[in-house]
């Protein structure tokens, strides 16, 4: 869990906590940052959070994308409490 907390700290430099939660949830189920970008590009006109997520995702470099994928998979498979791993405050 400590490694995942470090991933969260890294990713919070690019995402607000609530937007990181959206990214984690999306990638947990679709497992691809490129699929998330495509989906968000097609649907962001309707949802402010999705627009913000799309803008944040575009700022990620490859290593940060990898960290997001690992974090998302770990949260999904290890059953972490989202409030514990990505606090809102």
C-alpha positions in Angstrom: 0.0 0.0 0.0 2.9 2.4 0.6 4.0 2.2 -3.0 0.4 3.0 -4.1 0.3 6.0 -1.7 3.5 7.3 -3.4 1.7 6.8 -6.8 -1.2 8.9 -5.4 1.2 11.7 -4.3 2.8 11.7 -7.7 -0.5 11.8 -9.6 -2.0 14.5 -7.3 0.5 16.9 -8.9 -1.6 16.6 -12.1 -5.0 15.8 -10.7 -7.4 17.2 -8.1 -8.3 14.4 -5.7 -11.9 14.1 -7.0 -10.6 14.0 -10.6 -8.0 11.4 -9.8 -10.8 9.3 -8.4 -12.6 9.5 -11.7 -9.5 8.5 -13.6 -8.8 5.6 -11.2 -12.4 4.4 -11.6 -12.4 4.7 -15.3 -9.0 2.9 -15.8 -10.0 0.2 -13.3 -12.7 -0.9 -15.6 -11.4 -0.1 -19.0 -7.7 -0.5 -18.3 -6.5 1.9 -20.9 -5.6 5.5 -20.7 -5.9 5.9 -24.5 -9.5 4.5 -24.3 -10.2 7.0 -21.5 -8.9 9.9 -23.6 -11.0 8.8 -26.6 -14.2 8.4 -24.5 -13.6 11.7 -22.7 -13.0 13.5 -26.0 -16.3 12.3 -27.3 -18.3 13.0 -24.2 -16.7 15.9 -22.3 -19.1 18.5 -23.8 -21.8 17.3 -21.4 -19.9 16.9 -18.1 -17.6 19.5 -16.4 -15.7 16.8 -14.4 -15.0 14.9 -17.6 -13.7 18.0 -19.3 -11.4 18.6 -16.3 -10.3 14.9 -16.4 -9.6 15.1 -20.1 -7.4 18.2 -19.6 -5.5 16.6 -16.8 -4.9 13.4 -18.6 -3.4 15.3 -21.5 -0.7 16.6 -19.2 0.5 13.1 -18.2 3.7 11.7 -19.5 4.2 8.0 -20.2 5.6 7.2 -16.7 2.6 8.9 -15.1 0.2 7.1 -17.3 1.8 3.8 -16.2 1.5 4.8 -12.6 -2.2 5.6 -13.1 -2.7 2.2 -14.6 -0.9 0.4 -11.8 -2.6 2.4 -9.2 -6.1 1.7 -10.7 -5.4 -2.0 -11.1 -4.1 -2.2 -7.5 -7.2 -0.4 -6.1 -9.5 -2.7 -8.1 -7.7 -5.9 -7.2 -6.6 -5.3 -3.6 -9.8 -3.8 -2.4 -8.5 -0.6 -1.1 -10.9 1.9 0.4 -10.8 4.8 -2.0 -11.2 7.3 0.8 -8.1 5.9 2.5 -5.9 5.8 -0.5 -7.1 9.1 -2.2 -8.4 11.4 0.5 -10.6 14.3 -0.6 -9.0 16.9 1.8 
